[in-house]
Amino acid sequence: MNTEQAIKRWNQYAERYTANYHEYGDIHHEVLLNPTIFSLLGEVDGKHLLDAGCGEGYLSRLLVKQGAVVTAVDFSQKMLDIAMERTTQQLPVQFYHGNCENLAFLADNQFDRIVSNMVLQDLEDYRAAIREMYRLLKPNSTFVFSILHPCFVTPNSGWIRHEQLDQQYWKVQRYFYEGVYQQLAVDPPIVLFHRTLTSYVEAITEAGFHIEKIVEPSPSQEMLEKYPQFEEDLHCADFIVFKLKK
């Protein structure tokens, strides 16, 4: 399966997948991803940002509210339609249909920051996408991307309950398998592409980036008080976020 076939599944489930999104995305974005992403992006006021794989556009809208000039692309036309419906004219985001593996319609060295939030795992040729982000960034600029943590979220991973001990354990299987796998239990299933952490790091360095920081988000005390169910996320990391420098 290639990226185009995988994205067709996202087109099919776009409305269902984003039905519970609010101003800050879904609950996992609010609790774990957004605080990390914004801390790594730093000051964005007046900066030209690319939201690479914008989905329904919540992150683009938040960035514009902080003063950024935002260009947003997504390969799912249905996701873009939802994004444009939810983005008012008072929030001037430029939306484009495009595959992050090849954004040839965008010029070299034009962005101060690029953010790609939970996208690279949806792309077959993630190495090409990382190279494209390098091409599009201005020198000495920052690329921040988040993915499912490849060490813990693997094909066949999930919670297992030990009834006698009344405890849950997170099962990890097939870590060294690299390729497509089913993630969401729908028909036809949503699929993702799994790679090892080593493969991601190799792709980053081969593109020319330097790794400036890696964060495995965990819920803050404030978020735990608001959403106590996230206490389970203190046991293993769901996501990993990279800050790269060109």
Secondary structure, DSSP 8 states (H G I E B T S, - for coil): --HHHHHHHHHHHHHHHHTT-BTTBSHHIIIIIHHHHHHHH---TT-EEEEET-TTSHHHHHHHHTT-EEEEEES-HHHHHHHHHHS-TTS--EEEE-BTTB-TTS-TT-EEEEEEES-GGG-TTHHHHHHHHHHHEEEEEEEEEEEE-TTTS-TT-EEEEETTTTEEEEE---TT--EEEEEE-SSS-EEEEE--HHHHHHHHHHHT-EEEEEE-----HHHHHH-GGGGGGGTS-SEEEEEEE-
